[in-house]
Amino acid sequence: MASQKRVTLPNAPNPFQQAVIDQLALLSDTEFDRAYLAGQTNGHMQAVAVFQTEVGQGKDADVQSFASKLLPTIAGHYQMASQMSGQQNVLNMPSTNPTRSR
């Protein structure tokens, strides 16, 4: 879809992403695990927000549809990451796993 919409995707980390990579490289064992999970939780939370905005306010029907289809998966990944990292699920979204009890 990116080439169809004439969007150039990055082929390398941006400066912020590279700084995170560099910081993680300095950590070991439990420190790395905690920092990585915190980063995953925050990254998925940001992705959910971007996809929700696109679904609700997007101008391109193809991109809106794409975001709508992927949003439940990204929200589920956020929920898993927040549980694993011990961070509170701040999105207040319903569970995407119907077998999990609240």
N, CA, C and O atoms as a GROMACS GRO file, in nm:
protein
  408
    1MET      N    1   0.082  -0.118   0.000
    1MET     CA    2   0.000   0.000   0.000
    1MET      C    3   0.088   0.126   0.000
    1MET      O    4   0.052   0.227  -0.061
    2ALA      N    5   0.202   0.119   0.068
    2ALA     CA    6   0.289   0.237   0.073
    2ALA      C    7   0.332   0.280  -0.066
    2ALA      O    8   0.327   0.399  -0.099
    3SER      N    9   0.375   0.185  -0.149
    3SER     CA   10   0.416   0.223  -0.285
    3SER      C   11   0.298   0.271  -0.366
    3SER      O   12   0.311   0.363  -0.448
    4GLN      N   13   0.183   0.210  -0.345
    4GLN     CA   14   0.061   0.252  -0.413
    4GLN      C   15   0.025   0.397  -0.380
    4GLN      O   16  -0.020   0.472  -0.466
    5LYS      N   17   0.046   0.434  -0.255
    5LYS     CA   18   0.014   0.569  -0.206
    5LYS      C   19   0.133   0.664  -0.220
    5LYS      O   20   0.126   0.779  -0.178
    6ARG      N   21   0.241   0.614  -0.278
    6ARG     CA   22   0.364   0.691  -0.299
    6ARG      C   23   0.422   0.745  -0.168
    6ARG      O   24   0.461   0.862  -0.157
    7VAL      N   25   0.427   0.655  -0.069
    7VAL     CA   26   0.486   0.688   0.060
    7VAL      C   27   0.618   0.613   0.069
    7VAL      O   28   0.625   0.492   0.050
    8THR      N   29   0.723   0.687   0.099
    8THR     CA   30   0.855   0.626   0.115
    8THR      C   31   0.871   0.583   0.261
    8THR      O   32   0.862   0.665   0.352
    9LEU      N   33   0.894   0.455   0.281
    9LEU     CA   34   0.914   0.402   0.416
    9LEU      C   35   1.060   0.415   0.457
    9LEU      O   36   1.149   0.406   0.372
   10PRO      N   37   1.085   0.437   0.585
   10PRO     CA   38   1.224   0.449   0.630
   10PRO      C   39   1.297   0.316   0.616
   10PRO      O   40   1.238   0.209   0.625
   11ASN      N   41   1.427   0.326   0.592
   11ASN     CA   42   1.508   0.205   0.584
   11ASN      C   43   1.610   0.196   0.696
   11ASN      O   44   1.699   0.110   0.696
   12ALA      N   45   1.597   0.287   0.793
   12ALA     CA   46   1.687   0.288   0.909
   12ALA      C   47   1.614   0.354   1.026
   12ALA      O   48   1.517   0.427   1.006
   13PRO      N   49   1.660   0.327   1.147
   13PRO     CA   50   1.598   0.392   1.262
   13PRO      C   51   1.615   0.544   1.257
   13PRO      O   52   1.715   0.594   1.206
   14ASN      N   53   1.515   0.616   1.310
   14ASN     CA   54   1.531   0.761   1.321
   14ASN      C   55   1.621   0.789   1.443
   14ASN      O   56   1.654   0.695   1.516
   15PRO      N   57   1.662   0.913   1.465
   15PRO     CA   58   1.754   0.941   1.576
   15PRO      C   59   1.702   0.896   1.714
   15PRO      O   60   1.779   0.845   1.795
   16PHE      N   61   1.574   0.915   1.740
   16PHE     CA   62   1.519   0.871   1.869
   16PHE      C   63   1.528   0.719   1.881
   16PHE      O   64   1.571   0.667   1.984
   17GLN      N   65   1.487   0.648   1.777
   17GLN     CA   66   1.492   0.502   1.779
   17GLN      C   67   1.636   0.453   1.796
   17GLN      O   68   1.660   0.357   1.869
   18GLN      N   69   1.730   0.519   1.730
   18GLN     CA   70   1.870   0.479   1.743
   18GLN      C   71   1.920   0.502   1.885
   18GLN      O   72   1.997   0.421   1.937
   19ALA      N   73   1.876   0.610   1.948
   19ALA     CA   74   1.916   0.637   2.087
   19ALA      C   75   1.863   0.528   2.179
   19ALA      O   76   1.933   0.484   2.271
   20VAL      N   77   1.740   0.483   2.155
   20VAL     CA   78   1.683   0.374   2.236
   20VAL      C   79   1.763   0.246   2.215
   20VAL      O   80   1.794   0.176   2.311
   21ILE      N   81   1.795   0.216   2.091
   21ILE     CA   82   1.876   0.097   2.059
   21ILE      C   83   2.010   0.104   2.132
   21ILE      O   84   2.056   0.007   2.191
   22ASP      N   85   2.072   0.221   2.126
   22ASP     CA   86   2.202   0.239   2.191
   22ASP      C   87   2.191   0.221   2.343
   22ASP      O   88   2.279   0.161   2.405
   23GLN      N   89   2.084   0.274   2.403
   23GLN     CA   90   2.065   0.258   2.547
   23GLN      C   91   2.042   0.112   2.584
   23GLN      O   92   2.098   0.062   2.681
   24LEU      N   93   1.959   0.044   2.507
   24LEU     CA   94   1.931  -0.097   2.536
   24LEU      C   95   2.057  -0.181   2.525
   24LEU      O   96   2.075  -0.277   2.601
   25ALA      N   97   2.144  -0.146   2.432
   25ALA     CA   98   2.268  -0.223   2.413
   25ALA      C   99   2.359  -0.218   2.536
   25ALA      O  100   2.442  -0.306   2.555
   26LEU      N  101   2.342  -0.116   2.618
   26LEU     CA  102   2.425  -0.102   2.738
   26LEU      C  103   2.372  -0.184   2.856
   26LEU      O  104   2.443  -0.204   2.954
   27LEU      N  105   2.249  -0.230   2.845
   27LEU     CA  106   2.186  -0.302   2.956
   27LEU      C  107   2.207  -0.452   2.943
   27LEU      O  108   2.238  -0.503   2.836
   28SER      N  109   2.189  -0.521   3.054
   28SER     CA  110   2.200  -0.666   3.048
   28SER      C  111   2.089  -0.730   3.131
   28SER      O  112   2.034  -0.669   3.223
   29ASP      N  113   2.060  -0.851   3.096
   29ASP     CA  114   1.968  -0.937   3.170
   29ASP      C  115   1.837  -0.868   3.208
   29ASP      O  116   1.763  -0.822   3.121
   30THR      N  117   1.809  -0.862   3.338
   30THR     CA  118   1.681  -0.811   3.387
   30THR      C  119   1.660  -0.665   3.351
   30THR      O  120   1.549  -0.625   3.318
   31GLU      N  121   1.767  -0.584   3.357
   31GLU     CA  122   1.755  -0.443   3.320
   31GLU      C  123   1.709  -0.430   3.176
   31GLU      O  124   1.621  -0.350   3.144
   32PHE      N  125   1.770  -0.509   3.089
   32PHE     CA  126   1.732  -0.505   2.947
   32PHE      C  127   1.585  -0.546   2.931
   32PHE      O  128   1.509  -0.479   2.862
   33ASP      N  129   1.547  -0.656   2.996
   33ASP     CA  130   1.410  -0.705   2.984
   33ASP      C  131   1.309  -0.599   3.026
   33ASP      O  132   1.211  -0.575   2.956
   34ARG      N  133   1.334  -0.535   3.140
   34ARG     CA  134   1.242  -0.431   3.189
   34ARG      C  135   1.234  -0.313   3.093
   34ARG      O  136   1.125  -0.267   3.060
   35ALA      N  137   1.348  -0.266   3.049
   35ALA     CA  138   1.351  -0.150   2.959
   35ALA      C  139   1.287  -0.184   2.824
   35ALA      O  140   1.214  -0.103   2.768
   36TYR      N  141   1.316  -0.302   2.774
   36TYR     CA  142   1.259  -0.344   2.646
   36TYR      C  143   1.106  -0.353   2.656
   36TYR      O  144   1.036  -0.303   2.569
   37LEU      N  145   1.056  -0.417   2.761
   37LEU     CA  146   0.911  -0.429   2.778
   37LEU      C  147   0.845  -0.293   2.797
   37LEU      O  148   0.736  -0.270   2.744
   38ALA      N  149   0.908  -0.204   2.870
   38ALA     CA  150   0.854  -0.069   2.886
   38ALA      C  151   0.847   0.002   2.751
   38ALA      O  152   0.749   0.069   2.720
   39GLY      N  153   0.951  -0.014   2.673
   39GLY     CA  154   0.953   0.046   2.539
   39GLY      C  155   0.846  -0.012   2.449
   39GLY      O  156   0.782   0.061   2.374
   40GLN      N  157   0.828  -0.143   2.455
   40GLN     CA  158   0.725  -0.207   2.375
   40GLN      C  159   0.586  -0.160   2.416
   40GLN      O  160   0.499  -0.136   2.332
   41THR      N  161   0.565  -0.148   2.546
   41THR     CA  162   0.436  -0.102   2.596
   41THR      C  163   0.408   0.040   2.546
   41THR      O  164   0.300   0.069   2.495
   42ASN      N  165   0.506   0.127   2.563
   42ASN     CA  166   0.487   0.266   2.519
   42ASN      C  167   0.472   0.276   2.367
   42ASN      O  168   0.389   0.352   2.318
   43GLY      N  169   0.551   0.201   2.295
   43GLY     CA  170   0.541   0.203   2.149
   43GLY      C  171   0.407   0.154   2.099
   43GLY      O  172   0.349   0.212   2.007
   44HIS      N  173   0.356   0.048   2.159
   44HIS     CA  174   0.225  -0.003   2.118
   44HIS      C  175   0.113   0.093   2.157
   44HIS      O  176   0.015   0.108   2.084
   45MET      N  177   0.128   0.159   2.272
   45MET     CA  178   0.029   0.258   2.312
   45MET      C  179   0.025   0.373   2.210
   45MET      O  180  -0.082   0.420   2.174
   46GLN      N  181   0.141   0.417   2.166
   46GLN     CA  182   0.146   0.523   2.065
   46GLN      C  183   0.087   0.475   1.933
   46GLN      O  184   0.016   0.550   1.866
   47ALA      N  185   0.116   0.352   1.896
   47ALA     CA  186   0.062   0.298   1.771
   47ALA      C  187  -0.090   0.288   1.776
   47ALA      O  188  -0.158   0.320   1.678
   48VAL      N  189  -0.144   0.245   1.890
   48VAL     CA  190  -0.290   0.238   1.905
   48VAL      C  191  -0.349   0.377   1.885
   48VAL      O  192  -0.449   0.392   1.814
   49ALA      N  193  -0.289   0.478   1.945
   49ALA     CA  194  -0.341   0.615   1.932
   49ALA      C  195  -0.338   0.661   1.786
   49ALA      O  196  -0.434   0.722   1.738
   50VAL      N  197  -0.230   0.633   1.716
   50VAL     CA  198  -0.218   0.673   1.575
   50VAL      C  199  -0.324   0.602   1.491
   50VAL      O  200  -0.390   0.664   1.407
   51PHE      N  201  -0.341   0.472   1.513
   51PHE     CA  202  -0.438   0.396   1.435
   51PHE      C  203  -0.581   0.438   1.468
   51PHE      O  204  -0.665   0.446   1.379
   52GLN      N  205  -0.609   0.466   1.596
   52GLN     CA  206  -0.742   0.515   1.633
   52GLN      C  207  -0.772   0.648   1.565
   52GLN      O  208  -0.883   0.670   1.516
   53THR      N  209  -0.674   0.736   1.562
   53THR     CA  210  -0.692   0.865   1.495
   53THR      C  211  -0.718   0.845   1.347
   53THR      O  212  -0.805   0.911   1.290
   54GLU      N  213  -0.645   0.756   1.286
   54GLU     CA  214  -0.665   0.730   1.142
   54GLU      C  215  -0.804   0.673   1.116
   54GLU      O  216  -0.870   0.714   1.021
   55VAL      N  217  -0.848   0.580   1.199
   55VAL     CA  218  -0.980   0.521   1.182
   55VAL      C  219  -1.088   0.629   1.195
   55VAL      O  220  -1.182   0.632   1.116
   56GLY      N  221  -1.073   0.717   1.292
   56GLY     CA  222  -1.176   0.817   1.318
   56GLY      C  223  -1.168   0.942   1.234
   56GLY      O  224  -1.270   1.006   1.209
   57GLN      N  225  -1.047   0.978   1.188
   57GLN     CA  226  -1.031   1.106   1.120
   57GLN      C  227  -0.960   1.097   0.987
   57GLN      O  228  -0.935   1.199   0.923
   58GLY      N  229  -0.927   0.976   0.944
   58GLY     CA  230  -0.850   0.960   0.821
   58GLY      C  231  -0.924   1.010   0.698
   58GLY      O  232  -1.046   1.010   0.692
   59LYS      N  233  -0.846   1.054   0.600
   59LYS     CA  234  -0.903   1.109   0.476
   59LYS      C  235  -0.898   1.010   0.360
   59LYS      O  236  -0.966   1.030   0.259
   60ASP      N  237  -0.820   0.904   0.374
   60ASP     CA  238  -0.805   0.806   0.266
   60ASP      C  239  -0.875   0.677   0.309
   60ASP      O  240  -0.838   0.616   0.409
   61ALA      N  241  -0.975   0.636   0.234
   61ALA     CA  242  -1.056   0.518   0.270
   61ALA      C  243  -0.972   0.390   0.278
   61ALA      O  244  -0.997   0.306   0.365
   62ASP      N  245  -0.874   0.375   0.191
   62ASP     CA  246  -0.789   0.255   0.194
   62ASP      C  247  -0.707   0.250   0.322
   62ASP      O  248  -0.696   0.145   0.386
   63VAL      N  249  -0.649   0.362   0.359
   63VAL     CA  250  -0.566   0.368   0.479
   63VAL      C  251  -0.654   0.352   0.603
   63VAL      O  252  -0.615   0.285   0.699
   64GLN      N  253  -0.771   0.413   0.600
   64GLN     CA  254  -0.865   0.399   0.712
   64GLN      C  255  -0.904   0.252   0.732
   64GLN      O  256  -0.908   0.203   0.844
   65SER      N  257  -0.932   0.184   0.623
   65SER     CA  258  -0.970   0.043   0.629
   65SER      C  259  -0.853  -0.041   0.682
   65SER      O  260  -0.873  -0.130   0.766
   66PHE      N  261  -0.734  -0.014   0.635
   66PHE     CA  262  -0.614  -0.083   0.680
   66PHE      C  263  -0.597  -0.065   0.831
   66PHE      O  264  -0.572  -0.161   0.904
   67ALA      N  265  -0.610   0.059   0.877
   67ALA     CA  266  -0.595   0.089   1.020
   67ALA      C  267  -0.703   0.019   1.101
   67ALA      O  268  -0.675  -0.034   1.209
   68SER      N  269  -0.823   0.017   1.050
   68SER     CA  270  -0.934  -0.047   1.120
   68SER      C  271  -0.912  -0.197   1.136
   68SER      O  272  -0.943  -0.255   1.241
   69LYS      N  273  -0.858  -0.260   1.034
   69LYS     CA  274  -0.832  -0.404   1.038
   69LYS      C  275  -0.719  -0.438   1.134
   69LYS      O  276  -0.724  -0.540   1.202
   70LEU      N  277  -0.616  -0.352   1.140
   70LEU     CA  278  -0.500  -0.380   1.224
   70LEU      C  279  -0.516  -0.336   1.369
   70LEU      O  280  -0.446  -0.388   1.457
   71LEU      N  281  -0.604  -0.242   1.396
   71LEU     CA  282  -0.617  -0.186   1.531
   71LEU      C  283  -0.641  -0.292   1.640
   71LEU      O  284  -0.576  -0.284   1.744
   72PRO      N  285  -0.730  -0.389   1.620
   72PRO     CA  286  -0.748  -0.489   1.726
   72PRO      C  287  -0.621  -0.569   1.758
   72PRO      O  288  -0.596  -0.602   1.874
   73THR      N  289  -0.543  -0.600   1.657
   73THR     CA  290  -0.418  -0.673   1.680
   73THR      C  291  -0.318  -0.588   1.757
   73THR      O  292  -0.256  -0.636   1.852
   74ILE      N  293  -0.304  -0.463   1.718
   74ILE     CA  294  -0.210  -0.374   1.787
   74ILE      C  295  -0.256  -0.350   1.931
   74ILE      O  296  -0.174  -0.348   2.022
   75ALA      N  297  -0.387  -0.334   1.950
   75ALA     CA  298  -0.440  -0.315   2.086
   75ALA      C  299  -0.414  -0.439   2.171
   75ALA      O  300  -0.380  -0.428   2.289
   76GLY      N  301  -0.428  -0.556   2.112
   76GLY     CA  302  -0.398  -0.680   2.184
   76GLY      C  303  -0.252  -0.690   2.222
   76GLY      O  304  -0.218  -0.735   2.332
   77HIS      N  305  -0.164  -0.648   2.132
   77HIS     CA  306  -0.020  -0.649   2.161
   77HIS      C  307   0.010  -0.550   2.274
   77HIS      O  308   0.092  -0.578   2.362
   78TYR      N  309  -0.056  -0.435   2.272
   78TYR     CA  310  -0.038  -0.338   2.380
   78TYR      C  311  -0.080  -0.398   2.514
   78TYR      O  312  -0.009  -0.386   2.614
   79GLN      N  313  -0.195  -0.464   2.514
   79GLN     CA  314  -0.244  -0.523   2.639
   79GLN      C  315  -0.147  -0.629   2.692
   79GLN      O  316  -0.120  -0.634   2.811
   80MET      N  317  -0.096  -0.711   2.603
   80MET     CA  318   0.001  -0.813   2.646
   80MET      C  319   0.128  -0.748   2.700
   80MET      O  320   0.180  -0.790   2.804
   81ALA      N  321   0.177  -0.647   2.630
   81ALA     CA  322   0.300  -0.580   2.675
   81ALA      C  323   0.278  -0.511   2.809
   81ALA      O  324   0.366  -0.516   2.895
   82SER      N  325   0.163  -0.447   2.827
   82SER     CA  326   0.139  -0.377   2.953
   82SER      C  327   0.128  -0.477   3.069
   82SER      O  328   0.174  -0.449   3.180
   83GLN      N  329   0.068  -0.593   3.044
   83GLN     CA  330   0.060  -0.697   3.148
   83GLN      C  331   0.199  -0.749   3.182
   83GLN      O  332   0.234  -0.763   3.299
   84MET      N  333   0.277  -0.778   3.080
   84MET     CA  334   0.410  -0.835   3.102
   84MET      C  335   0.503  -0.736   3.173
   84MET      O  336   0.586  -0.776   3.255
   85SER      N  337   0.487  -0.608   3.142
   85SER     CA  338   0.576  -0.508   3.201
   85SER      C  339   0.526  -0.459   3.336
   85SER      O  340   0.599  -0.389   3.407
   86GLY      N  341   0.403  -0.493   3.372
   86GLY     CA  342   0.346  -0.447   3.498
   86GLY      C  343   0.294  -0.306   3.491
   86GLY      O  344   0.254  -0.249   3.593
   87GLN      N  345   0.292  -0.248   3.370
   87GLN     CA  346   0.238  -0.113   3.355
   87GLN      C  347   0.086  -0.120   3.346
   87GLN      O  348   0.030  -0.218   3.298
   88GLN      N  349   0.021  -0.016   3.392
   88GLN     CA  350  -0.124  -0.010   3.387
   88GLN      C  351  -0.170   0.010   3.243
   88GLN      O  352  -0.109   0.086   3.167
   89ASN      N  353  -0.276  -0.060   3.206
   89ASN     CA  354  -0.337  -0.043   3.074
   89ASN      C  355  -0.414   0.088   3.075
   89ASN      O  356  -0.527   0.093   3.125
   90VAL      N  357  -0.356   0.192   3.021
   90VAL     CA  358  -0.416   0.326   3.028
   90VAL      C  359  -0.513   0.354   2.914
   90VAL      O  360  -0.578   0.458   2.913
   91LEU      N  361  -0.524   0.264   2.819
   91LEU     CA  362  -0.611   0.289   2.705
   91LEU      C  363  -0.756   0.258   2.734
   91LEU      O  364  -0.845   0.301   2.660
   92ASN      N  365  -0.782   0.184   2.841
   92ASN     CA  366  -0.919   0.150   2.878
   92ASN      C  367  -0.994   0.087   2.760
   92ASN      O  368  -1.108   0.122   2.731
   93MET      N  369  -0.928  -0.006   2.694
   93MET     CA  370  -0.987  -0.074   2.580
   93MET      C  371  -1.034  -0.212   2.625
   93MET      O  372  -0.972  -0.272   2.713
   94PRO      N  373  -1.141  -0.261   2.566
   94PRO     CA  374  -1.186  -0.397   2.602
   94PRO      C  375  -1.081  -0.499   2.562
   94PRO      O  376  -1.003  -0.478   2.470
   95SER      N  377  -1.081  -0.609   2.633
   95SER     CA  378  -0.988  -0.717   2.603
   95SER      C  379  -1.015  -0.773   2.465
   95SER      O  380  -1.130  -0.787   2.424
   96THR      N  381  -0.906  -0.804   2.393
   96THR     CA  382  -0.920  -0.866   2.262
   96THR      C  383  -0.912  -1.017   2.273
   96THR      O  384  -0.920  -1.088   2.172
   97ASN      N  385  -0.896  -1.068   2.395
   97ASN     CA  386  -0.889  -1.212   2.417
   97ASN      C  387  -1.016  -1.254   2.491
   97ASN      O  388  -1.026  -1.233   2.612
   98PRO      N  389  -1.114  -1.313   2.420
   98PRO     CA  390  -1.242  -1.345   2.481
   98PRO      C  391  -1.233  -1.451   2.590
   98PRO      O  392  -1.326  -1.463   2.670
   99THR      N  393  -1.124  -1.527   2.596
   99THR     CA  394  -1.114  -1.634   2.696
   99THR      C  395  -1.056  -1.582   2.827
   99THR      O  396  -1.063  -1.650   2.929
  100ARG      N  397  -0.999  -1.463   2.824
  100ARG     CA  398  -0.938  -1.407   2.944
  100ARG      C  399  -1.045  -1.338   3.029
  100ARG      O  400  -1.121  -1.255   2.979
  101SER      N  401  -1.051  -1.373   3.155
  101SER     CA  402  -1.149  -1.308   3.243
  101SER      C  403  -1.088  -1.184   3.303
  101SER      O  404  -0.966  -1.175   3.320
  102ARG      N  405  -1.170  -1.090   3.336
  102ARG     CA  406  -1.123  -0.964   3.395
  102ARG      C  407  -1.124  -0.975   3.541
  102ARG      O  408  -1.088  -0.880   3.611
   0.00000   0.00000   0.00000
